[in-house]
Amino acid sequence: MAGHVIVARTVRELRGVVAGWRRAGETVGLVPTMGALHEGHAALVRAVRGRCDRAVVSIFVNPTQFAPNEDFDKYPRPFDDDLARVAAAGGSLIWAPPVSEMYREGAATRVVPKGAALGLETDFRPHFFEGVATVCCKIFTQVGPDIAVFGEKDYQQLAVVRQMVRDLDLPLEIVGYPTVREPDGLAMSSRNRYL
């Protein structure tokens, strides 16, 4: 069901809204994204709404996931389209902080995953899962969701996030959702637009 979607740009705004939902006894689910949303993301939002009263979608193009030779500045950021897609899927809030809010000046702490993070993706992008784990840990702490839903398309990422949540005793459930595909069988991906 389409409706009004709140956009929060600061941790204080975000926590104020979520605290109001919690006082009302509502459950909260999260879909972490880097934006450039597609039908696969909409399916994740609907999955959250099937289990929780409120769906938060984070939209944050995370610079710590990009190597120096990858073009962070050219990653697509169609925010108005993303807002419309979240509203149509029944989302309640978009958490879209600027980089300066996510990584405040002087921030020096990072999550360095091992285990599931070793090999495969890190054979080519050794920095990648440190960026994923750090930003996901921050977003989980900022939003405080009951569940977070990830597509199974990025299966190693899902395994890394599950391991981090388990290892750090974070109070949420990580839910995997089957890959949503294009008519020709290609997995839907924001990277398609990026490429």
C-alpha positions as CSV (number, residue, x, y, z in Angstrom):
1,M,0.0,0.0,0.0
2,A,1.5,3.3,-1.0
3,G,1.6,6.1,1.5
4,H,3.6,8.9,3.1
5,V,7.3,8.0,3.7
6,I,9.3,9.9,6.3
7,V,12.9,10.8,5.2
8,A,15.4,11.0,8.1
9,R,18.9,12.5,7.5
10,T,20.3,12.5,11.0
11,V,20.6,9.8,13.7
12,R,18.6,12.0,16.0
13,E,15.7,12.3,13.6
14,L,15.7,8.6,12.9
15,R,15.8,7.5,16.5
16,G,13.0,10.0,17.4
17,V,10.7,8.4,14.8
18,V,11.6,4.8,15.7
19,A,11.2,5.6,19.5
20,G,7.6,6.8,18.7
21,W,6.9,3.5,17.0
22,R,8.3,1.5,19.8
23,R,6.2,3.4,22.4
24,A,3.2,2.5,20.3
25,G,4.2,-1.2,20.5
26,E,5.1,-1.5,16.9
27,T,7.8,-3.8,15.4
28,V,10.4,-2.5,13.0
29,G,12.1,-4.2,10.0
30,L,15.0,-2.9,7.9
31,V,16.1,-3.2,4.3
32,P,19.7,-1.9,4.0
33,T,20.4,-0.6,0.4
34,M,22.7,1.7,-1.5
35,G,19.8,3.0,-3.4
36,A,19.0,2.7,-7.2
37,L,16.1,0.6,-6.1
38,H,14.4,-2.0,-8.3
39,E,11.7,-4.6,-7.9
40,G,14.0,-6.8,-5.9
41,H,14.3,-4.2,-3.3
42,A,10.5,-3.6,-3.3
43,A,10.0,-7.3,-2.7
44,L,12.3,-7.0,0.4
45,V,10.2,-4.1,1.7
46,R,7.0,-6.1,1.2
47,A,8.7,-9.1,3.0
48,V,9.4,-6.8,6.0
49,R,5.8,-5.5,6.0
50,G,4.7,-9.1,6.1
51,R,6.5,-9.5,9.4
52,C,6.7,-6.1,11.0
53,D,4.5,-3.0,11.5
54,R,7.1,-0.6,10.1
55,A,9.6,-0.9,7.2
56,V,12.7,1.2,7.2
57,V,14.8,1.4,4.0
58,S,18.3,2.7,4.4
59,I,19.7,4.4,1.3
60,F,23.4,5.1,1.7
61,V,26.1,4.8,-0.9
62,N,28.8,3.6,1.3
63,P,32.3,5.0,0.4
64,T,34.1,2.4,2.4
65,Q,32.9,-0.4,0.0
66,F,34.6,1.3,-2.9
67,A,38.3,0.8,-3.7
68,P,40.3,3.8,-5.0
69,N,39.9,2.5,-8.6
70,E,36.1,2.2,-8.3
71,D,34.0,5.2,-9.2
72,F,32.1,6.1,-6.0
73,D,31.0,9.4,-7.6
74,K,29.3,7.7,-10.6
75,Y,27.2,5.3,-8.6
76,P,23.5,6.0,-9.4
77,R,21.5,8.0,-6.9
78,P,18.0,8.4,-8.3
79,F,16.5,9.5,-4.9
80,D,13.1,10.6,-6.1
81,D,12.6,7.3,-7.9
82,D,13.7,5.4,-4.8
83,L,11.3,7.4,-2.6
84,A,8.4,6.5,-4.9
85,R,9.4,2.8,-5.0
86,V,9.6,2.7,-1.2
87,A,6.2,4.4,-0.9
88,A,4.6,2.0,-3.4
89,A,6.0,-1.0,-1.5
90,G,4.6,0.1,1.8
91,G,7.8,1.5,3.4
92,S,7.5,3.8,6.4
93,L,10.8,5.6,6.5
94,I,14.0,6.1,4.4
95,W,17.2,6.5,6.4
96,A,19.3,8.6,4.0
97,P,22.2,10.2,6.0
98,P,25.0,12.1,4.3
99,V,28.5,10.7,4.6
100,S,29.3,13.2,7.2
101,E,26.5,11.9,9.5
102,M,27.4,8.2,8.9
103,Y,31.2,8.7,9.3
104,R,31.6,11.7,11.6
105,E,34.9,13.5,11.7
106,G,37.5,11.6,13.6
107,A,35.7,8.2,13.4
108,A,38.3,5.5,13.6
109,T,36.5,2.3,14.5
110,R,35.8,-0.4,11.9
111,V,34.4,-4.0,12.0
112,V,36.9,-6.4,10.4
113,P,35.1,-9.7,9.6
114,K,36.9,-13.0,9.0
115,G,35.3,-16.4,8.5
116,A,32.6,-16.0,5.9
117,A,34.4,-12.9,4.6
118,L,37.5,-14.8,3.5
119,G,37.8,-15.7,-0.2
120,L,35.5,-15.2,-3.2
121,E,34.7,-11.5,-3.2
122,T,37.7,-10.5,-1.1
123,D,40.0,-12.2,-3.6
124,F,39.3,-9.3,-5.8
125,R,38.1,-6.6,-3.4
126,P,39.9,-7.2,-0.1
127,H,38.4,-4.0,1.5
128,F,34.8,-4.8,0.6
129,F,33.4,-6.7,3.6
130,E,35.1,-4.5,6.1
131,G,33.0,-1.7,4.6
132,V,29.9,-3.8,4.5
133,A,30.2,-5.0,8.1
134,T,31.1,-1.6,9.5
135,V,28.2,0.2,7.8
136,C,25.7,-2.6,8.5
137,C,26.7,-2.6,12.2
138,K,26.2,1.1,12.3
139,I,22.9,1.0,10.6
140,F,21.6,-1.8,12.8
141,T,22.6,0.3,15.9
142,Q,21.1,3.4,14.5
143,V,17.7,1.9,13.5
144,G,17.4,-0.8,16.1
145,P,15.3,-3.1,14.0
146,D,13.7,-6.4,15.0
147,I,14.7,-7.9,11.6
148,A,16.8,-6.9,8.6
149,V,16.1,-8.5,5.2
150,F,18.8,-9.1,2.6
151,G,18.5,-10.6,-0.8
152,E,20.2,-13.9,-1.3
153,K,21.7,-12.7,-4.6
154,D,24.7,-11.4,-2.6
155,Y,25.0,-14.7,-0.7
156,Q,28.5,-14.2,0.7
157,Q,27.4,-10.8,2.0
158,L,24.4,-12.3,3.7
159,A,26.7,-14.9,5.3
160,V,29.1,-12.2,6.5
161,V,26.3,-10.1,8.0
162,R,24.7,-13.2,9.7
163,Q,28.1,-14.0,11.2
164,M,28.7,-10.5,12.4
165,V,25.3,-10.3,14.1
166,R,25.9,-13.7,15.8
167,D,29.5,-12.9,16.8
168,L,28.6,-9.4,18.2
169,D,25.3,-10.5,19.8
170,L,23.4,-7.8,18.0
171,P,19.7,-8.0,18.9
172,L,18.1,-8.6,15.6
173,E,17.3,-11.4,13.2
174,I,18.8,-11.5,9.7
175,V,16.4,-12.8,7.1
176,G,17.4,-14.0,3.6
177,Y,15.0,-13.4,0.7
178,P,15.1,-15.4,-2.6
179,T,16.7,-13.6,-5.6
180,V,14.3,-11.6,-7.7
181,R,15.2,-12.0,-11.4
182,E,14.7,-10.2,-14.7
183,P,12.5,-12.0,-17.3
184,D,15.7,-13.3,-18.9
185,G,16.8,-14.8,-15.6
186,L,19.5,-12.2,-14.7
187,A,19.4,-11.3,-11.1
188,M,18.0,-7.8,-10.5
189,S,20.9,-5.6,-9.3
190,S,21.5,-1.9,-8.8
191,R,25.0,-2.6,-10.3
192,N,23.3,-3.1,-13.7
193,R,22.6,0.6,-13.7
194,Y,26.0,1.4,-12.3
195,L,27.7,-0.7,-15.0
